[in-house]
Amino acid sequence: MYVNFNDSINLLSKLSFRRLWNASKVMMSYQLTRLLHKPIQWGYPVSISFEPTTSCNLRCPECPSGLREFTRPTGMLQKDFFKETIDDIYKELLYLIFYFQGEPYLNPHFLEMVKYAHDKGIYTATSTNAHYLTDEKAKKTVESGLDRLIISIDGTTQDVYQQYRRGGKLEKVIAGARNIVKWKKELKSKTPFVFFQFLVVKPNEHQVEEIKKLSKDVGVDQLRFKTAQVYDYENDPNNLIPENEKYSRYKKDKNGKIKIRSGQNNHCWKLWHANVITWDGMVVPCCFDKDAMHRLGNLKMQSFKEIWNNDNYKQFRREITTSRKNIDICANCSEGLHVWEK
C-alpha cells in the first residue's frame, strides 16, 4: 500500500464536519447494501472525476481517446459549466479528479478550474503524460494549488516508452517532471504531491529497477507501479500482459484460459462513493464507462443532486446488487483487485 505522510495530512485537512458526516452516511449505506443485498444510498459522492477534455496528443493502444474510437461527442470542458457544478456539490465533496479521458493540459482553462476547486477547499488531483509541463505551466500548476499530480512514465528509454505511449517523447516527460520539482522548491510548496506512475506491460517490465533509479534522480515524491487494463485480455492483441503475474490483472486458469483476477461479486464501492462527469455534462457510473454508454443523467438538464437519486441511478444500483456480471463495463473491472503494486 502506497502512503505519503504529507499527502495524507493534506487530504485530511480538507475534511469539514459536513464532509465527514456525508462520508459516514455513504459508508454506512454501502455496508447496509452489502448486508441486506438491496440498494440503500445515503449522502452524496465523496469523490468525483471531471473530464477536462477528450483530446490527447498520444495514441496509446488501450485508450479510446488515443485510438480516436469514441462514439460519444468529443470536446473541452467549459469553465462556467464547471464552476456551476462545483458550486452545487462542493460542501459534501472531498476529492476531485481532473481526469477521465484525454490530456487535461490541452484544456486552456484547466489550471483556472483547479484553482477554483482549490479555493473551495477540495482536494484536487490530475493525471498527465507531462508533455505540456513547460517551465511556465509547471510554475502555474504549483500556484494553482493542485494537490496531486500523477505523471505517466512507462519506460526509461525512448524505444521502450513509445511502445505504449505512441507518439510520445520520454525526454519531454522527464523535463516536465523536473520543472514541477523545481518550482515546488522555488515556491516552497508542499503541493502538488508528485508521483511517477509506471504502467507495467510486457514491453517495459524489464525496466522496473531502472525506473526506481530514474525517479530518485528526477526527485519526484513517489513511484507507483500500476497494472494495466487490457480490453481483449483473452487474446491480448497488443501483447501487453506482463510475464510477471505480480503486475498483471489477469491469470490463466487450469485450462490455460486467461481470466481477470477479481471476482464478480454483486457490490461496488465505486458506485456508492464516486462517479464521473464528462466534459459535456453526462453523469456516468465510473471510469470504466469510457464511452459513456450508461448515462445516468445530464447536468445541462438536472442538478447533480437530482441525478444522484434519480430512477436511472436507482436502477443501476439495483442491477449491481443482483447481477453485476451481466453489466458490460463490469466485465473487465478492477474492483477488488490490487491495481497498484510495489
Buried (B, 14 or more C-beta within 10 A) or exposed (E): EEEBEEBEEBBEEBEEEEBEEBBEBBBEBBBBBBEEEEBBBBBBBBBBBBBBBBBBBBBBBBBBBBEEEBEBEBBBBBBEBBBBBBEBBBEBBBBBBBBBBBBBBBBEBBBBBBBBBBEBBBBBBBBBBBBBBBBEBBBBBBBBBBBBBBBBBBBBEEEBBBBBBBEBBBEBBBBBBBBBBBBBEEEEEEBBBBBBBBBBBBBBBEBBEBBBEBBEEBBBBBBBBBBBBBBEBEEBEBEBBBEEEEBBBBEEEEEEEBEBBBEBEBBBBBBBBBBBBBBBBBBBBBBBBBBBEBBBBEBEEBEBEEBBEBEBBEEBBEBBBEEBEEBEBBBBBBBBBEBEBE
